[in-house]
Amino acid sequence: MIKFDKVSKAYPDGTVAVDKLDLECPTGKITALVGPSGCGKTTSLRMINRLIEPTSGTISLDGESTSGMDPALLRRRIGYVIQHAGLFPHRTIVDNIATMPRLLGKSKKESRSRAMELLETVGLAANFADRYPWQLSGGQQQRVGVARALAADPSFMLMDEPFSAVDPVVRGQLQDEFLRLQQEIGKTIIIVTHDIDEALKLGDQVVVLRTGGILAQAATPLELLTQPADEFVADFVGRDRGYRSLGFATLDGSLPTAPEPIAHLGDTAESARGATSDTWLLVVDSGGKPLGWVEPARLTGIIRPDDLNLSGTVANSNGTMRALLDAALSAPSKRGVVVDDHGELIGTVTAHAAVDAIEAADLVSAGVGAR
Ligand SMILES: Nc1ncnc2c1ncn2[C@@H]1O[C@H](COP(=O)(O)OP(=O)(O)OP(=O)(O)O)[C@@H](O)[C@H]1O
């Protein structure tokens, strides 16, 4: 655990960047630090690895105060990833990643083989190893930055706006990969971001700071959306809070799914018309996976792929309430398709039934993170 105990930082010019911060960042979890520009996020992060010294208060790692530790040794226990990756421009990718193992006295061969493993871990092909940073895209450089931070197998990782220098699509991919990676590595991570959606997506715990480095609220994403501590947090979390909170509430399996008539590609128009009295009929493949909807009345021959209406999204029965509602609203039949973990059809749910399930779940008083 990383713990802040009444930690303050006043810069020599008198700016109070962080003010008596009390915070616990749990072991093996991601804490996302978020807040408006200049609220002290970076200062808070850099006090952990002592790139900035606190003016007062104590920061401890697993119960041990950092103030008595040798800063160089402390930094070896903590991976650090910054915006734009901060790679050494004149070193190859593999040498960049191997920096820490080399510093720790590992042989060149051992360090290289560890670096090659990590390259794969972060989703880069082996042929990137001997390239230089300028030969990589921004997103690829960020991956290398993460690999480099992981090279010494630190228990703690500090990440300062690690995904903000890339376009939104790549950012989304990097975030997804990062969450997958964290499932495997289970590090204690603090990530700084100014983007509340990124904080809500990545954080097990989201910490909102206000200007002057004052803690506004530390909570799970669902709590933050359903129970903002005050107007500042409510404004910062933003619009559509109620709807967005559904993205953090999982379905409990007791969904009121109704059985849905089905057809298959190649079925005749007559059999399709006989299968349902409704305007829309769901088509599944031979494994029971939904493919799309057809209108039996408009079929002229057998059901072909071109006949399928693909507008409906599909909700997993273990997915989120947001996905369920979206499935219901996006289906042309207005019946949301629900599948199991293998993607096979369980049944359908109307928007009405989805809202009933949401109301029954009582998100506000549940108030616990779904992840
Ligand atoms: N070396 C310094 N000397 C004086 N003031 C500083 C120094 N570094 C930062 N500050 C001030 O401390 C406050 C907090 O800065 P910090 O960089 O921690 O904020 P931040 O939340 O990370 O901001 P951003 O999101 O814009 O990166 C700001 O008012 C900033 O101007």
The ligand as a Gaussian input file, in Angstrom:
#p B3LYP/6-31G(d) Opt

LIG

0 1
 N        8.761000      24.144000      -9.166000
 C        7.638000      24.828000      -8.880000
 N        7.683000      26.023000      -8.290000
 C        6.564000      26.705000      -7.977000
 N        5.327000      26.237000      -8.197000
 C        5.211000      25.045000      -8.798000
 C        6.346000      24.270000      -9.168000
 N        5.908000      23.116000      -9.748000
 C        4.567000      23.173000      -9.734000
 N        4.143000      24.324000      -9.164000
 C        2.753000      24.753000      -8.935000
 O        2.155000      23.807000      -8.080000
 C        0.798000      23.604000      -8.446000
 C        0.574000      22.121000      -8.726000
 O        1.332000      21.726000      -9.876000
 P        1.261000      20.253000     -10.446000
 O        2.186000      20.168000     -11.610000
 O        1.457000      19.290000      -9.349000
 O       -0.256000      20.187000     -10.932000
 P       -1.026000      19.149000     -11.854000
 O       -2.316000      18.891000     -11.178000
 O       -0.163000      17.985000     -12.142000
 O       -1.278000      20.023000     -13.152000
 P       -1.497000      19.617000     -14.721000
 O       -2.726000      18.786000     -14.795000
 O       -1.670000      20.952000     -15.366000
 O       -0.251000      18.894000     -15.140000
 C        0.547000      24.493000      -9.651000
 O       -0.039000      25.688000      -9.185000
 C        1.928000      24.765000     -10.194000
 O        1.994000      26.018000     -10.830000

